[in-house]
Amino acid sequence: MIKRFLVSAIIISIAFQFLFTSQAFAQGPNIPCDAYILFDLDNGRVLAEKDATKKIYPASTTKIMTAILAMERNPLDKLMTASRAAVLEIGIGGQNIGIQEGEQLYFRDLLNATLLNSANEGANIIAENSGVTRQEFIALMNAKAKKIGATHTHFVNTHGMPDPNHYTTAQDLAKIARYAMLLSPKSKIFRSIVARRSYTLPPTNKHTIWYGLKVTNQLPSYQSEYFKKVLGVKTGYTRLSGNNFVGCVENYEGKRILSVLAGVRSISKNSNRFYYTRQLMEYGYKTNSVRVISPKNEFAGVLQVTNQPGGINQVNLVVSKEVKAFLPNNKNLTRKVVNAKTNLTAPLRAGTKVATLKYYLDGREIASVPLFTERDVPLSYNAVRNNIILVFSIFIVFLLLLALIFNRRREAK
């Protein structure tokens, strides 16, 4: 009975949790826009939102999907040719850089023109040179959106010019942007492009010289003490959509957050999409902070180790490394040991991975770390003695068998 009680107590200690009172995240600053969302780039945790599931029109932020899909299908040094349709079908007043029919540009240059200057014809040319027709490429954009989890998004063109059937939500656009910035196999290249402040196109068969591309992202001009680096990513505007902006920044501790702002109608210095994006980013860094949630070698529970014959030992579990997380200033975490190995037997060396510690915020996993044994668990004296006796007994039996075989052979002679 006492042994059963001890076993139960050990199991309970493995699954212990730090309980907290769950609170919904703050709604964030009051920004005059159609919708916004602010989230942790690394784990997708929402920091603030406003009407994030409301239908919006993405405008040129569509080109995030166009670019990342094409990057996963084409090498950067692929030479692409502009068709007549690609340069003409950019919508009335559509942004362009003057690419001509029959002009040949490398994919990397078209990407920079499309993402930095928002060239509509660049998006069309990229789609038409990706091994499919433009309409097939748009169908792939929709399929990719669904795969990413952007289930309330539908595209009808590559560049974002207005159409009633070309729509998304701030939440969906955030998923697409996070995929492009972090999860795609081409994310590193994508990040390097959207972080640029300038780009000069090389000569082509139609242009001997290009004037420098004007970068539409002006967030770097809105400096803040709360973040040190602007990482991108994309602007968008039509009369239907208003001013949109997907932005990403990094603070002095290396924490990256990303925002989607949709439907800002003003363009004055202190009431435009970049000003409000800075306001959103500062809110995120003011209300959250990087905290150590487990120091290295922190105790995290115990496990039983069987030590023959019949003995039971215990070993402490410790955190393998310091664990940090970007968390709300007014919340704590739940944590739980999972995947604990059972039927552990001695000898057991210190530093053996035997379980995993997971951390949860509002029921959602935000981090995990391996747990290791704190010390060696050697065989007991009795187990060692018994093993020696067993080995010695086997040896004696072996000698007796040899003697028996030898005697029988001698008698046979």
C-alpha positions in Angstrom: 0.0 0.0 0.0 2.8 2.4 0.9 4.7 1.5 -2.3 1.6 2.2 -4.4 1.2 5.6 -2.6 4.8 6.5 -3.4 4.4 5.5 -7.0 1.3 7.6 -7.4 3.1 10.6 -5.8 6.0 10.3 -8.2 3.6 10.1 -11.2 1.8 13.2 -10.0 5.0 15.1 -9.5 6.0 14.4 -13.2 2.8 16.0 -14.4 2.8 19.1 -12.1 1.6 22.4 -13.5 1.8 26.0 -12.5 -1.8 27.2 -12.7 -2.8 30.8 -13.6 -5.9 32.7 -14.3 -6.5 32.9 -18.0 -7.2 36.3 -19.4 -7.9 37.3 -23.0 -5.1 39.3 -24.6 -5.6 43.1 -24.8 -7.3 44.5 -27.9 -4.4 46.8 -28.4 -4.4 50.5 -29.4 -7.4 52.2 -31.0 -6.3 52.6 -34.6 -8.7 54.0 -37.3 -8.5 51.2 -39.8 -10.6 48.3 -41.1 -8.6 45.6 -39.3 -5.3 44.7 -37.8 -3.4 41.9 -36.2 -0.1 41.8 -34.3 1.7 38.6 -33.5 4.9 36.9 -32.5 6.7 35.9 -35.7 8.5 32.9 -34.1 5.4 31.1 -32.7 2.4 32.9 -34.2 1.0 34.0 -30.8 -1.4 36.8 -31.2 -0.5 39.9 -29.2 -3.4 42.1 -30.3 -6.1 42.3 -32.9 -9.0 44.2 -34.3 -11.6 42.6 -36.6 -8.9 40.2 -37.7 -11.4 37.8 -39.3 -13.2 40.5 -41.2 -13.1 40.4 -45.0 -10.6 42.9 -46.4 -9.0 43.5 -49.8 -5.3 42.8 -49.8 -4.2 45.1 -52.7 -0.5 44.6 -53.4 0.2 42.6 -50.3 -1.1 39.9 -52.6 2.4 39.9 -54.1 3.8 38.2 -50.9 2.0 35.0 -52.1 2.9 35.6 -55.7 6.6 35.9 -54.8 6.9 33.0 -52.3 5.1 30.6 -54.6 7.3 31.5 -57.5 10.4 31.3 -55.4 9.5 27.7 -54.5 9.2 26.9 -58.3 12.1 28.8 -59.9 15.8 29.4 -59.5 16.8 33.0 -59.0 19.0 33.1 -62.1 16.1 32.0 -64.4 15.7 34.4 -67.3 12.1 35.4 -67.8 10.4 37.0 -70.8 7.6 39.6 -70.6 4.6 38.9 -72.7 2.3 41.6 -74.1 -0.5 40.5 -71.8 1.7 40.6 -68.8 2.7 44.3 -69.3 -0.8 45.4 -70.3 -3.0 43.6 -67.8 -2.0 45.5 -64.7 -5.2 47.3 -64.0 -6.2 50.9 -64.6 -3.5 53.0 -62.8 -1.7 49.9 -61.7 1.8 50.4 -60.3 4.5 49.5 -62.9 8.2 50.2 -63.7 7.8 50.2 -67.5 8.9 46.7 -68.5 8.3 46.2 -72.2 6.9 43.3 -74.3 9.7 40.9 -75.1 12.0 42.3 -72.4 14.0 39.7 -70.5 14.9 40.0 -66.9 16.3 37.5 -64.3 13.9 36.2 -61.8 15.8 37.8 -58.9 15.4 41.2 -60.5 11.7 40.7 -61.1 11.3 39.7 -57.4 13.0 42.9 -56.3 10.8 45.0 -58.6 7.7 43.2 -57.5 8.3 43.3 -53.7 10.1 46.6 -53.3 8.5 48.8 -55.9 5.3 46.8 -56.2 5.5 46.4 -60.0 2.3 44.8 -61.2 3.7 43.7 -64.5 6.5 42.0 -62.5 4.0 39.8 -60.7 2.4 38.8 -64.0 5.7 38.0 -65.7 6.8 35.9 -62.8 3.6 33.9 -62.9 3.7 33.3 -66.6 7.3 32.1 -66.5 6.8 29.6 -63.6 6.0 26.6 -65.8 2.2 27.1 -65.9 -0.2 29.6 -67.4 -1.0 32.7 -65.4 -4.5 31.4 -64.5 -3.0 28.1 -63.4 -0.5 30.0 -61.3 -3.4 31.9 -59.6 -5.1 28.6 -58.9 -1.8 27.4 -57.3 -1.9 30.6 -55.2 -5.3 29.7 -53.8 -4.3 26.1 -53.2 -1.1 27.3 -51.3 -3.2 29.7 -49.2 -5.5 26.9 -48.1 -2.4 24.7 -47.3 -0.9 27.5 -45.2 -4.2 27.8 -43.3 -5.5 31.0 -45.0 -9.0 29.5 -45.5 -10.8 32.8 -45.9 -8.7 34.0 -48.8 -9.3 34.0 -52.6 -7.1 35.4 -55.3 -8.1 36.3 -58.9 -4.9 38.0 -60.0 -1.2 38.1 -59.1 -0.9 41.7 -58.2 -3.9 42.7 -56.1 -5.8 45.1 -58.2 -9.4 45.4 -57.0 -12.0 42.7 -57.7 -14.9 41.6 -55.5 -13.6 38.1 -55.6 -10.1 39.0 -54.6 -10.1 39.1 -50.8 -8.6 37.9 -47.5 -8.6 38.7 -43.8 -5.9 40.3 -41.6 -5.6 36.9 -39.9 -5.1 35.0 -43.2 -2.7 37.6 -44.5 -0.7 37.2 -41.3 -0.4 33.5 -41.9 0.7 34.0 -45.4 3.3 36.6 -44.3 4.6 34.4 -41.5 5.0 31.5 -44.0 7.0 33.7 -46.3 9.1 35.2 -43.6 9.8 32.1 -41.5 8.4 28.7 -42.7 9.0 28.5 -46.4 12.2 26.8 -47.6 12.9 30.1 -49.4 12.3 32.4 -46.4 15.9 33.4 -46.0 15.9 34.8 -49.6 12.5 36.4 -49.1 13.6 38.2 -46.0 16.8 39.4 -47.6 14.8 41.1 -50.4 12.0 42.7 -48.4 14.5 44.2 -45.9 16.3 46.2 -48.6 16.2 50.0 -48.8 17.2 50.2 -52.4 17.8 48.1 -55.5 19.2 48.9 -59.0 18.1 46.8 -61.9 20.8 45.7 -64.4 20.6 46.5 -68.1 18.3 44.3 -70.3 17.6 43.8 -74.0 15.2 46.8 -73.8 16.7 49.0 -71.1 20.4 50.2 -71.1 19.8 51.9 -67.8 17.2 51.8 -65.1 16.6 54.5 -62.5 16.7 53.2 -58.9 13.6 51.4 -57.7 11.6 53.4 -55.2 11.0 51.3 -52.2 7.4 51.7 -51.0 8.1 50.5 -47.4 8.7 53.7 -45.4 8.6 52.2 -41.9 12.4 52.6 -41.5 11.8 56.4 -41.4 9.6 55.9 -38.4 12.3 55.2 -35.8 11.4 53.9 -32.4 13.3 53.2 -29.2 11.4 49.8 -28.9 12.8 48.2 -32.1 16.2 48.5 -33.7 15.6 46.9 -37.2 12.8 46.9 -39.8 12.7 43.5 -41.5 10.1 44.3 -44.2 7.7 43.5 -45.7 5.0 44.8 -48.1 2.7 47.7 -48.8 -0.6 47.7 -50.7 -3.2 50.3 -51.8 -6.3 50.6 -53.9 -9.3 52.8 -53.5 -11.3 49.7 -52.4 -8.7 48.4 -49.9 -7.4 51.7 -48.5 -3.8 51.7 -47.3 -2.5 48.3 -46.2 0.8 47.3 -44.7 2.4 44.1 -43.6 5.4 45.0 -41.3 8.0 43.1 -39.4 10.5 44.5 -36.9 13.1 43.2 -34.4 14.0 44.6 -31.0 17.3 44.7 -29.2 16.8 41.2 -27.8 16.3 39.7 -31.2 12.5 39.3 -30.7 10.7 39.6 -34.0 7.0 40.7 -34.3 4.9 41.1 -37.4 1.7 43.1 -38.0 -0.9 43.4 -40.7 -2.7 46.7 -40.9 -5.6 47.0 -43.4 -7.9 49.9 -44.5 -6.1 53.0 -43.3 -7.6 56.0 -45.1 -5.3 58.8 -44.1 -1.9 59.5 -45.5 -0.7 62.3 -43.3 2.5 61.9 -41.4 1.0 61.2 -38.0 -2.0 59.2 -39.2 -0.8 56.8 -41.9 -0.1 53.1 -42.1 3.5 53.4 -41.1 2.8 55.7 -38.1 0.1 53.2 -36.9 2.3 50.2 -37.5 5.0 51.8 -35.3 2.2 52.3 -32.7 1.3 48.6 -32.9 4.9 47.4 -32.7 5.5 49.6 -29.6 2.4 48.3 -28.0 3.6 44.7 -28.5 7.0 45.4 -26.9 5.5 47.4 -24.1 3.0 44.8 -23.0 5.3 41.7 -23.6 8.8 41.0 -22.7 11.4 38.2 -23.1 11.5 36.3 -19.8 13.5 33.3 -18.6 10.9 30.7 -18.0 13.3 28.0 -16.9 17.0 28.4 -15.9 19.4 25.7 -17.0 19.4 22.6 -14.7 16.1 23.6 -13.1 14.3 20.7 -11.3 11.3 19.5 -13.3 10.2 16.3 -11.6 11.3 12.8 -10.7 11.2 9.3 -12.4 11.5 5.8 -11.0 14.5 3.7 -11.8 14.3 0.0 -11.1 17.5 -1.3 -9.4 17.6 -5.1 -9.3 16.9 -7.1 -7.4 13.5 -5.5 -6.6 14.8 -2.1 -5.5 13.4 1.2 -6.7 15.5 4.3 -7.0 14.5 7.8 -8.0 16.3 10.3 -10.3 15.6 14.0 -10.6 14.8 15.5 -14.0 16.4 18.8 -15.0 16.0 21.3 -17.8 18.7 20.8 -20.4 19.1 24.5 -21.2 17.9 28.0 -20.3 14.5 28.6 -21.8 13.3 32.1 -22.8 9.9 33.2 -24.1 8.2 36.4 -25.2 5.3 36.6 -22.8 2.6 39.1 -21.6 3.9 41.0 -18.6 0.8 40.1 -16.6 0.6 36.3 -17.3 2.3 33.1 -16.2 2.6 29.8 -17.9 1.4 26.3 -17.5 4.0 23.6 -17.9 3.8 19.8 -18.1 6.2 16.9 -18.4 5.3 14.6 -21.3 6.8 11.6 -23.1 8.4 10.4 -19.9 10.2 7.1 -20.4 8.9 4.2 -18.3 10.6 1.0 -17.1 13.9 2.7 -16.6 16.5 0.4 -15.2 19.9 0.9 -13.6 22.7 1.5 -14.5 21.6 4.9 -15.8 24.0 7.7 -16.7 23.6 11.4 -15.9 22.5 13.4 -18.9 20.2 10.7 -20.3 17.2 12.2 -22.1 14.1 10.7 -20.5 11.3 13.2 -21.0 10.1 16.6 -22.5 8.9 19.7 -20.6 6.3 21.7 -22.5 5.2 25.2 -21.7 1.6 26.5 -22.4 0.1 30.0 -22.5 -3.8 30.0 -22.5 -3.7 26.3 -23.4 -1.4 26.7 -26.4 2.1 25.3 -26.5 4.7 28.0 -26.9 7.9 26.1 -26.1 9.4 22.7 -25.2 12.7 21.5 -24.0 14.2 18.0 -23.3 14.6 16.8 -19.7 17.7 14.9 -18.6 18.6 12.8 -15.6 20.5 14.8 -13.0 22.9 12.1 -11.8 24.2 8.6 -12.4 22.1 5.7 -11.0 24.5 2.8 -10.6 23.6 -0.8 -9.8 23.0 -1.5 -6.1 25.6 -3.5 -4.1 23.2 -6.4 -4.0 22.7 -6.2 -7.8 26.4 -6.1 -8.5 27.0 -9.0 -6.1 24.2 -11.0 -7.7 25.6 -10.3 -11.2 29.1 -11.5 -10.1 27.6 -14.7 -8.6 25.6 -15.2 -11.8 28.6 -14.8 -14.1 30.8 -17.0 -11.8 28.1 -19.7 -11.8 27.9 -19.6 -15.6 31.6 -19.9 -15.8 31.6 -23.0 -13.4 28.8 -24.6 -15.4 30.8 -24.0 -18.6 33.9 -25.7 -17.0 31.9 -28.7 -15.9 30.5 -29.1 -19.4 34.0 -29.0 -20.9 35.1 -31.6 -18.4 32.2 -33.8 -19.2 32.9 -33.6 -22.9 36.6 -34.3 -22.4 35.8 -37.4 -20.3 33.4 -38.8 -22.8 35.9 -38.5 -25.6 38.6 -40.2 -23.5 36.2 -43.1 -22.7 35.3 -43.4 -26.4 38.9 -44.1 -27.2 
